[in-house]
């Protein structure tokens, strides 16, 4: 996953009901199988001053609770 700042453009601003140019946190992600085959691509936008994120990442084959 890649987290980057992004300024809301027309469509995204409209959908999030924020002014154009509002700073967003954008998450681009590609989920892959253990063989490296992409199975899901996503882009998510969050209003930067409305959320706090905690990331816990596990690699392929890692077991955990």
N, C-alpha and C positions, 0 to 999 in steps of 0.2 A: 504494500500500500504506500501511496505517496500523499503526504499532507502539504498543501500549499495555500497561500493566501490568494484570493480571487475577488475581483470587484463584480458585483451583481450587474449583469447586462439586462436587456429588456425582458426576455422571457423568464429568466431566473428571478429577476426582481419582481415581476408580476406574480409568479407562483408563490414566492415567499412573502409577498405583500410588504416589500421594503423599497426604499428609493433606489434608483439606478446608482451604481457606484458604491453601494454599501459593502463594507469589507466582509467577506465570507471566508470560512475555512472549508476548503474543498478536499475531499478524499477520493483519489482515483485508485482503484484496486483491480487486480486480476487474480482470481482464485484458480489454482491449477491442481490437477490430480497428482498423485505421487510419481507418475510418469512424466510430469511436466506439461500435460495437455491442458490448455486453457478451457475452463468450463463456465466461468462467470466473469463478466466485466461490469464494473459499476463506477458511477461518479455520484457523489453525494455532496450537497452544499449545506452548510450550517452558518447561521448568523454568528459572527465571531465573538460578539460580546454577550451571547445568550447561553453558551454551552461550555462545559469543562469536560475534557476527555481523559480517560485513563486507558492506556493500551497495554494489553497482555498478549504477546505474540508467541506462538508455539510453531516449531518447524514440523515438517512431515515426519510422521512416525514417533513423535514425542508423546508420551503418555503423561497425564497429569490430572489432578482433581480440580 
